[in-house]
Amino acid sequence: MHDTRESDLAAATTAAVAPPCVEIVVPVFNEAATLDASIAKLHAYLTERFPFSWRITVVDNASTDGTWFHAARLARDTDGVQARRLERKGRGLALRSAWASSDAAIVAYMDVDLSTDLDALLPLVAPLVSGHSDLAIGSRLSPGSSVARGPKRELISRSYNAILRGVFATRVHDAQCGFKAVRADVARRLLPAIEDNDWFFDTELLLLAEHNGLRIHEVPVAWVDDHDSRVRVAQTAFDDLRGTIRMLRRFASGRGHVDLGSLGRVPLTDDFGRRFVTFASIGAASSTISLALFLLLRAPIGAVAANAAAVTATFLANTWAHARYTVRHARPRWFRAFSVYAGSLALTSGVLTLVVSAGGGLVEQIAALLLTWSAATAARFVVIGGTR
């Protein structure tokens, strides 16, 4: 939990008649040259086209140029704009400090460069206003998005999000887009559990939300790269990978659960159909790989040894995939999985030994494997995949 006491902030605000429905936070660092134009554009859009009450909060992350002067003047002279100054850097810190003290029903943020088309703002917050979702994020990688950026950033973004989907089985397409909104009551529950105060803040927020069963709405956006961005791509990518490893350890150790109180979603009592189809898909892929390995190794090391190698080779990936995708546990239940593996290996090896001893050829051996693997798969579903 991080200290965001008022002594760390210098604030200039306009008088508020009533709490707004949406508070939009714009974190800035050394943006004196562009801040006025960006806030004017955002203010005009909200005034003319946004149907909910709103407030813009500019949070200056310890800028060393004239950013704070511009932010304070905007807050003084422009209705619906307020400004805060932090004496420490960090985009996550800016969001934490503004969101934690907000009186709005929904808190959001966007980058000051307004790379994301503002027409996506209403689709972003509407599901939160209606109560359909808990968080909403802009996505540059989901179907329907329109993105203009260089190949380096595109490759890094796609690779990073592919890692997140592979490691955490997250269904979020784009964890890094600087265009997000959260129900304020949900944010207040999640913020104390978020450790990062910089660029990984976004990813940690989403992983914790999904880990705790919250609903995340994803909005395709039109997005144009800001060539004057202050983001250090290589350092940010390194920090994101380090944060990913930290979250993996956190979830693997059984931590990461947030007390959501009445805000928590009631889990499904019966999603057998989804689990069964997912289990069957993973099982089919695993069996195909195991059979290919068996056929490859059968001649050089013998049928029984080839079966042992094939079954063992897919054990870890199979167990991980079932935990992540079939039952959606935070971590595999390794004792159960190993018990099923040991029993499966003993059964298939025993039956295969009998077939080989009786002079059975390749067709008979494959038939024996498919029969015993099917029995082992049924047992695996009961022990691992069929229970939550």
Secondary structure as a PSIPRED ss2 file (coil, helix, strand):
# PSIPRED VFORMAT (PSIPRED V4.0)

   1 M C   1.000  0.000  0.000
   2 H C   1.000  0.000  0.000
   3 D C   1.000  0.000  0.000
   4 T C   1.000  0.000  0.000
   5 R C   1.000  0.000  0.000
   6 E H   0.000  1.000  0.000
   7 S H   0.000  1.000  0.000
   8 D H   0.000  1.000  0.000
   9 L E   0.000  0.000  1.000
  10 A E   0.000  0.000  1.000
  11 A E   0.000  0.000  1.000
  12 A E   0.000  0.000  1.000
  13 T C   1.000  0.000  0.000
  14 T C   1.000  0.000  0.000
  15 A C   1.000  0.000  0.000
  16 A C   1.000  0.000  0.000
  17 V C   1.000  0.000  0.000
  18 A C   1.000  0.000  0.000
  19 P C   1.000  0.000  0.000
  20 P C   1.000  0.000  0.000
  21 C C   1.000  0.000  0.000
  22 V E   0.000  0.000  1.000
  23 E E   0.000  0.000  1.000
  24 I E   0.000  0.000  1.000
  25 V E   0.000  0.000  1.000
  26 V E   0.000  0.000  1.000
  27 P E   0.000  0.000  1.000
  28 V E   0.000  0.000  1.000
  29 F C   1.000  0.000  0.000
  30 N C   1.000  0.000  0.000
  31 E C   1.000  0.000  0.000
  32 A C   1.000  0.000  0.000
  33 A C   1.000  0.000  0.000
  34 T C   1.000  0.000  0.000
  35 L H   0.000  1.000  0.000
  36 D H   0.000  1.000  0.000
  37 A H   0.000  1.000  0.000
  38 S H   0.000  1.000  0.000
  39 I H   0.000  1.000  0.000
  40 A H   0.000  1.000  0.000
  41 K H   0.000  1.000  0.000
  42 L H   0.000  1.000  0.000
  43 H H   0.000  1.000  0.000
  44 A H   0.000  1.000  0.000
  45 Y H   0.000  1.000  0.000
  46 L H   0.000  1.000  0.000
  47 T H   0.000  1.000  0.000
  48 E H   0.000  1.000  0.000
  49 R H   0.000  1.000  0.000
  50 F C   1.000  0.000  0.000
  51 P C   1.000  0.000  0.000
  52 F C   1.000  0.000  0.000
  53 S C   1.000  0.000  0.000
  54 W E   0.000  0.000  1.000
  55 R E   0.000  0.000  1.000
  56 I E   0.000  0.000  1.000
  57 T E   0.000  0.000  1.000
  58 V E   0.000  0.000  1.000
  59 V E   0.000  0.000  1.000
  60 D E   0.000  0.000  1.000
  61 N E   0.000  0.000  1.000
  62 A C   1.000  0.000  0.000
  63 S C   1.000  0.000  0.000
  64 T C   1.000  0.000  0.000
  65 D C   1.000  0.000  0.000
  66 G C   1.000  0.000  0.000
  67 T H   0.000  1.000  0.000
  68 W H   0.000  1.000  0.000
  69 F H   0.000  1.000  0.000
  70 H H   0.000  1.000  0.000
  71 A H   0.000  1.000  0.000
  72 A H   0.000  1.000  0.000
  73 R H   0.000  1.000  0.000
  74 L H   0.000  1.000  0.000
  75 A H   0.000  1.000  0.000
  76 R H   0.000  1.000  0.000
  77 D H   0.000  1.000  0.000
  78 T C   1.000  0.000  0.000
  79 D C   1.000  0.000  0.000
  80 G C   1.000  0.000  0.000
  81 V E   0.000  0.000  1.000
  82 Q E   0.000  0.000  1.000
  83 A E   0.000  0.000  1.000
  84 R E   0.000  0.000  1.000
  85 R E   0.000  0.000  1.000
  86 L E   0.000  0.000  1.000
  87 E C   1.000  0.000  0.000
  88 R C   1.000  0.000  0.000
  89 K C   1.000  0.000  0.000
  90 G C   1.000  0.000  0.000
  91 R H   0.000  1.000  0.000
  92 G H   0.000  1.000  0.000
  93 L H   0.000  1.000  0.000
  94 A H   0.000  1.000  0.000
  95 L H   0.000  1.000  0.000
  96 R H   0.000  1.000  0.000
  97 S H   0.000  1.000  0.000
  98 A H   0.000  1.000  0.000
  99 W H   0.000  1.000  0.000
 100 A H   0.000  1.000  0.000
 101 S C   1.000  0.000  0.000
 102 S C   1.000  0.000  0.000
 103 D C   1.000  0.000  0.000
 104 A C   1.000  0.000  0.000
 105 A C   1.000  0.000  0.000
 106 I E   0.000  0.000  1.000
 107 V E   0.000  0.000  1.000
 108 A E   0.000  0.000  1.000
 109 Y E   0.000  0.000  1.000
 110 M E   0.000  0.000  1.000
 111 D C   1.000  0.000  0.000
 112 V C   1.000  0.000  0.000
 113 D C   1.000  0.000  0.000
 114 L C   1.000  0.000  0.000
 115 S C   1.000  0.000  0.000
 116 T E   0.000  0.000  1.000
 117 D C   1.000  0.000  0.000
 118 L H   0.000  1.000  0.000
 119 D H   0.000  1.000  0.000
 120 A H   0.000  1.000  0.000
 121 L H   0.000  1.000  0.000
 122 L H   0.000  1.000  0.000
 123 P H   0.000  1.000  0.000
 124 L H   0.000  1.000  0.000
 125 V H   0.000  1.000  0.000
 126 A H   0.000  1.000  0.000
 127 P H   0.000  1.000  0.000
 128 L H   0.000  1.000  0.000
 129 V H   0.000  1.000  0.000
 130 S H   0.000  1.000  0.000
 131 G C   1.000  0.000  0.000
 132 H C   1.000  0.000  0.000
 133 S C   1.000  0.000  0.000
 134 D C   1.000  0.000  0.000
 135 L E   0.000  0.000  1.000
 136 A E   0.000  0.000  1.000
 137 I E   0.000  0.000  1.000
 138 G E   0.000  0.000  1.000
 139 S E   0.000  0.000  1.000
 140 R C   1.000  0.000  0.000
 141 L C   1.000  0.000  0.000
 142 S C   1.000  0.000  0.000
 143 P C   1.000  0.000  0.000
 144 G C   1.000  0.000  0.000
 145 S C   1.000  0.000  0.000
 146 S E   0.000  0.000  1.000
 147 V E   0.000  0.000  1.000
 148 A E   0.000  0.000  1.000
 149 R C   1.000  0.000  0.000
 150 G C   1.000  0.000  0.000
 151 P H   0.000  1.000  0.000
 152 K H   0.000  1.000  0.000
 153 R H   0.000  1.000  0.000
 154 E H   0.000  1.000  0.000
 155 L H   0.000  1.000  0.000
 156 I H   0.000  1.000  0.000
 157 S H   0.000  1.000  0.000
 158 R H   0.000  1.000  0.000
 159 S H   0.000  1.000  0.000
 160 Y H   0.000  1.000  0.000
 161 N H   0.000  1.000  0.000
 162 A H   0.000  1.000  0.000
 163 I H   0.000  1.000  0.000
 164 L H   0.000  1.000  0.000
 165 R H   0.000  1.000  0.000
 166 G H   0.000  1.000  0.000
 167 V H   0.000  1.000  0.000
 168 F H   0.000  1.000  0.000
 169 A C   1.000  0.000  0.000
 170 T C   1.000  0.000  0.000
 171 R C   1.000  0.000  0.000
 172 V C   1.000  0.000  0.000
 173 H C   1.000  0.000  0.000
 174 D C   1.000  0.000  0.000
 175 A C   1.000  0.000  0.000
 176 Q C   1.000  0.000  0.000
 177 C C   1.000  0.000  0.000
 178 G C   1.000  0.000  0.000
 179 F E   0.000  0.000  1.000
 180 K E   0.000  0.000  1.000
 181 A E   0.000  0.000  1.000
 182 V E   0.000  0.000  1.000
 183 R E   0.000  0.000  1.000
 184 A H   0.000  1.000  0.000
 185 D H   0.000  1.000  0.000
 186 V H   0.000  1.000  0.000
 187 A H   0.000  1.000  0.000
 188 R H   0.000  1.000  0.000
 189 R H   0.000  1.000  0.000
 190 L H   0.000  1.000  0.000
 191 L H   0.000  1.000  0.000
 192 P H   0.000  1.000  0.000
 193 A H   0.000  1.000  0.000
 194 I C   1.000  0.000  0.000
 195 E C   1.000  0.000  0.000
 196 D C   1.000  0.000  0.000
 197 N C   1.000  0.000  0.000
 198 D C   1.000  0.000  0.000
 199 W C   1.000  0.000  0.000
 200 F C   1.000  0.000  0.000
 201 F H   0.000  1.000  0.000
 202 D H   0.000  1.000  0.000
 203 T H   0.000  1.000  0.000
 204 E H   0.000  1.000  0.000
 205 L H   0.000  1.000  0.000
 206 L H   0.000  1.000  0.000
 207 L H   0.000  1.000  0.000
 208 L H   0.000  1.000  0.000
 209 A H   0.000  1.000  0.000
 210 E H   0.000  1.000  0.000
 211 H H   0.000  1.000  0.000
 212 N C   1.000  0.000  0.000
 213 G C   1.000  0.000  0.000
 214 L C   1.000  0.000  0.000
 215 R C   1.000  0.000  0.000
 216 I E   0.000  0.000  1.000
 217 H E   0.000  0.000  1.000
 218 E E   0.000  0.000  1.000
 219 V E   0.000  0.000  1.000
 220 P E   0.000  0.000  1.000
 221 V C   1.000  0.000  0.000
 222 A E   0.000  0.000  1.000
 223 W E   0.000  0.000  1.000
 224 V E   0.000  0.000  1.000
 225 D C   1.000  0.000  0.000
 226 D C   1.000  0.000  0.000
 227 H C   1.000  0.000  0.000
 228 D C   1.000  0.000  0.000
 229 S C   1.000  0.000  0.000
 230 R C   1.000  0.000  0.000
 231 V C   1.000  0.000  0.000
 232 R C   1.000  0.000  0.000
 233 V H   0.000  1.000  0.000
 234 A H   0.000  1.000  0.000
 235 Q H   0.000  1.000  0.000
 236 T H   0.000  1.000  0.000
 237 A H   0.000  1.000  0.000
 238 F H   0.000  1.000  0.000
 239 D H   0.000  1.000  0.000
 240 D H   0.000  1.000  0.000
 241 L H   0.000  1.000  0.000
 242 R H   0.000  1.000  0.000
 243 G H   0.000  1.000  0.000
 244 T H   0.000  1.000  0.000
 245 I H   0.000  1.000  0.000
 246 R H   0.000  1.000  0.000
 247 M H   0.000  1.000  0.000
 248 L H   0.000  1.000  0.000
 249 R H   0.000  1.000  0.000
 250 R H   0.000  1.000  0.000
 251 F H   0.000  1.000  0.000
 252 A H   0.000  1.000  0.000
 253 S C   1.000  0.000  0.000
 254 G C   1.000  0.000  0.000
 255 R C   1.000  0.000  0.000
 256 G C   1.000  0.000  0.000
 257 H C   1.000  0.000  0.000
 258 V C   1.000  0.000  0.000
 259 D C   1.000  0.000  0.000
 260 L C   1.000  0.000  0.000
 261 G H   0.000  1.000  0.000
 262 S H   0.000  1.000  0.000
 263 L H   0.000  1.000  0.000
 264 G C   1.000  0.000  0.000
 265 R C   1.000  0.000  0.000
 266 V C   1.000  0.000  0.000
 267 P C   1.000  0.000  0.000
 268 L C   1.000  0.000  0.000
 269 T C   1.000  0.000  0.000
 270 D C   1.000  0.000  0.000
 271 D C   1.000  0.000  0.000
 272 F H   0.000  1.000  0.000
 273 G H   0.000  1.000  0.000
 274 R H   0.000  1.000  0.000
 275 R H   0.000  1.000  0.000
 276 F H   0.000  1.000  0.000
 277 V H   0.000  1.000  0.000
 278 T H   0.000  1.000  0.000
 279 F H   0.000  1.000  0.000
 280 A H   0.000  1.000  0.000
 281 S H   0.000  1.000  0.000
 282 I H   0.000  1.000  0.000
 283 G H   0.000  1.000  0.000
 284 A H   0.000  1.000  0.000
 285 A H   0.000  1.000  0.000
 286 S H   0.000  1.000  0.000
 287 S H   0.000  1.000  0.000
 288 T H   0.000  1.000  0.000
 289 I H   0.000  1.000  0.000
 290 S H   0.000  1.000  0.000
 291 L H   0.000  1.000  0.000
 292 A H   0.000  1.000  0.000
 293 L H   0.000  1.000  0.000
 294 F H   0.000  1.000  0.000
 295 L H   0.000  1.000  0.000
 296 L H   0.000  1.000  0.000
 297 L H   0.000  1.000  0.000
 298 R H   0.000  1.000  0.000
 299 A H   0.000  1.000  0.000
 300 P H   0.000  1.000  0.000
 301 I H   0.000  1.000  0.000
 302 G C   1.000  0.000  0.000
 303 A H   0.000  1.000  0.000
 304 V H   0.000  1.000  0.000
 305 A H   0.000  1.000  0.000
 306 A H   0.000  1.000  0.000
 307 N H   0.000  1.000  0.000
 308 A H   0.000  1.000  0.000
 309 A H   0.000  1.000  0.000
 310 A H   0.000  1.000  0.000
 311 V H   0.000  1.000  0.000
 312 T H   0.000  1.000  0.000
 313 A H   0.000  1.000  0.000
 314 T H   0.000  1.000  0.000
 315 F H   0.000  1.000  0.000
 316 L H   0.000  1.000  0.000
 317 A H   0.000  1.000  0.000
 318 N H   0.000  1.000  0.000
 319 T H   0.000  1.000  0.000
 320 W H   0.000  1.000  0.000
 321 A H   0.000  1.000  0.000
 322 H H   0.000  1.000  0.000
 323 A H   0.000  1.000  0.000
 324 R H   0.000  1.000  0.000
 325 Y H   0.000  1.000  0.000
 326 T H   0.000  1.000  0.000
 327 V C   1.000  0.000  0.000
 328 R C   1.000  0.000  0.000
 329 H C   1.000  0.000  0.000
 330 A C   1.000  0.000  0.000
 331 R C   1.000  0.000  0.000
 332 P C   1.000  0.000  0.000
 333 R C   1.000  0.000  0.000
 334 W H   0.000  1.000  0.000
 335 F H   0.000  1.000  0.000
 336 R H   0.000  1.000  0.000
 337 A H   0.000  1.000  0.000
 338 F H   0.000  1.000  0.000
 339 S H   0.000  1.000  0.000
 340 V H   0.000  1.000  0.000
 341 Y H   0.000  1.000  0.000
 342 A H   0.000  1.000  0.000
 343 G H   0.000  1.000  0.000
 344 S H   0.000  1.000  0.000
 345 L H   0.000  1.000  0.000
 346 A H   0.000  1.000  0.000
 347 L H   0.000  1.000  0.000
 348 T H   0.000  1.000  0.000
 349 S H   0.000  1.000  0.000
 350 G H   0.000  1.000  0.000
 351 V H   0.000  1.000  0.000
 352 L H   0.000  1.000  0.000
 353 T H   0.000  1.000  0.000
 354 L H   0.000  1.000  0.000
 355 V H   0.000  1.000  0.000
 356 V H   0.000  1.000  0.000
 357 S H   0.000  1.000  0.000
 358 A C   1.000  0.000  0.000
 359 G C   1.000  0.000  0.000
 360 G C   1.000  0.000  0.000
 361 G C   1.000  0.000  0.000
 362 L H   0.000  1.000  0.000
 363 V H   0.000  1.000  0.000
 364 E H   0.000  1.000  0.000
 365 Q H   0.000  1.000  0.000
 366 I H   0.000  1.000  0.000
 367 A H   0.000  1.000  0.000
 368 A H   0.000  1.000  0.000
 369 L H   0.000  1.000  0.000
 370 L H   0.000  1.000  0.000
 371 L H   0.000  1.000  0.000
 372 T H   0.000  1.000  0.000
 373 W H   0.000  1.000  0.000
 374 S H   0.000  1.000  0.000
 375 A H   0.000  1.000  0.000
 376 A H   0.000  1.000  0.000
 377 T H   0.000  1.000  0.000
 378 A H   0.000  1.000  0.000
 379 A H   0.000  1.000  0.000
 380 R H   0.000  1.000  0.000
 381 F H   0.000  1.000  0.000
 382 V H   0.000  1.000  0.000
 383 V H   0.000  1.000  0.000
 384 I H   0.000  1.000  0.000
 385 G H   0.000  1.000  0.000
 386 G C   1.000  0.000  0.000
 387 T C   1.000  0.000  0.000
 388 R C   1.000  0.000  0.000
